Amino acid sequence: MKRKITSSLIIISLIALGVLGYEYFDKAEADGSVWGLGKSFESLEEIKADSDLIVRVHIPLYYDIREIGEEEMTTKQAFYEVAIDEVFLDRTGHGFDEDSEIVVNQVIGMKNSEAEGYSAEKGMRPLKTGDYLLFLKKVTHPTDGNTYYVSNSSRHIYRLRGKNTFKNIASDELMEIDYSELDGGR
């Protein structure tokens, strides 16, 4: 029962997050990023310092794609229901652990009223199934005061390669993170 309530609350929060993303889309940076998601980090310490939650999750094969927004600007987003496999850092105050379930939300395309189709840039394709290291940031909605968690950079998406290495699949920045480097973040 607790998991169903938690999952329902997370799904409702993600819908609100999509609306929030649409509301702030016009304030995107010049490089096309939303909320500074195109931020670059030069070291693991920088990413950790900018994160409120660092977790390892398994992205499933199946996911839900939704269009969020209105005619002026629409985003296409993928939603993945995942269980947290490991928590490396939790500054959220929510007490996430290995039994927690979350919904991962990823923008995979953007379209304004003049465009016929969605534009998709590098790092904006749906994630393939596998184990990922996620660096999440706490965001408070300015109008309703609710708290949401979003990736702190679309340039830093890490997939587990082998047993001990996470490889950046979104950019050439901070290419690899060794599993042993994450233990210090607990």
ABEGO torsion letter per residue (X at the ends): XAAAAAAAAAAAAAAAAAAAAAAAAAABBAAGBBGGAABBBABAAAAAAABABBBBBBBBABBBBBBBEBAABBBBBBBBBBBBABBABBAAGAGBBAABBBBBBBBABBBBAABABBBBBBGABBBBBEBBBBBBBBBBBAAAGBBBBBBABAABBBBBBEAABBBBAABABGABBBAAAAAAAX
